[in-house]
Amino acid sequence: MAAGDNYSPYVLIGKLSRDFLLTEEGEAINNIPGGHLLYTAIGMTPWERHPGLISRIGKNFPEQFISLLKKYEFSTEGIKVIPQDIEHRNFISFFDASRDSDDSKRASVNVLSQYFKAGKPFPRELLGYSSLDNKSDNLNERTSETILARDIPEEFREARCIHLCPMDYLSHNLIPQVFLGSEKRTITIHSGKGYMQPSYFNAVKTLINGLNGFIVRERNLRNLFKEKYKISNLSDMMKVLLDYGAENIIVKAENRSYFFINRVDRSIKHLAPVITDKNEKIGELSCFCGAFLAGLNETYDYLKAVSYGAARVTLLRDDVNPYNNLEVFSALVMEKARIMENNIEG
């Protein structure tokens, strides 16, 4: 991107969604903006207000959602509308007492029964909806949302920091190669669930080589290792991944704490849970990723970057309008980050 008022050193690549929510109180909030890409951008906004966004959306994606992105100053030149429908719907329930704390599992519950239990009318927009959360990736075949090199605008290719939100393996494998070169860049990936499978272990080895950060949920990391290696210790899993060429490995644990390791000192660090809420917030790990990337670019210190991410998450709130999360001052986040950095163990 040519230098100027709209220049951003950051490019974020991922999916956008139409979210349908049931709150703890049984309130239905239907058809609002969502997706890993949006919440990653929100996590970054105390420091950067207009990162470049790259995504592929179907002709059925609401035009007003793209208008909102532009209204809030995100660079949308990389959002490509393709001439077919794509399943952008995403259902999340906080209502059922038996729900799981992870938003990906909440999305897999029976949608119709959830609305029935909450006493809310089933939205017509969700007719025919079925969660694709448990679908494994095909490592070689493109999907309608696979990002290719030609999808990246030329002006975005000069970005210093590139983050890939959860997507299919092919996108995560091909896109970093577009940005590799003589110029030093920061490239991070928030792992997709579809390829964190034992049969894809060697493919993941290839994927993480050369990354500045690989960010993954504990349950997905354990799933990757459950057959290839008889390793049950989380620290050992992280060290194995580190040996495959990543600079930093970050794991979000089931109790919402963070474990991380850097190539230089190879010691496992731990940051205790930073949120006392019973339920994980929508987009929580994606928000962490956006702030982590901003912190890494600003400080070149992975400990500070992790504390940036954790601090930003404490200010994330579930809201009918996710854009209300943009009104967060960087000074407040950085003060929280300073306190959290002092609480890092290891």
PyMOL commands that set and color helices and strands:
alter all, ss='L'
color gray80, all
select helices_A, chain A and resi 36-44+63-71+103-106+111-118+124-126+149-151+154-156+169-179+193-195+198-208+218-228+234-243+284-299+302-314+322-326+330-341
alter helices_A, ss='H'
color red, helices_A
select strands_A, chain A and resi 10-13+17-22+28-34+52-58+75-82+89-93+161-164+186-190+213-217+248-252+258-262+269-271
alter strands_A, ss='S'
color yellow, strands_A
deselect
rebuild
show_as cartoon
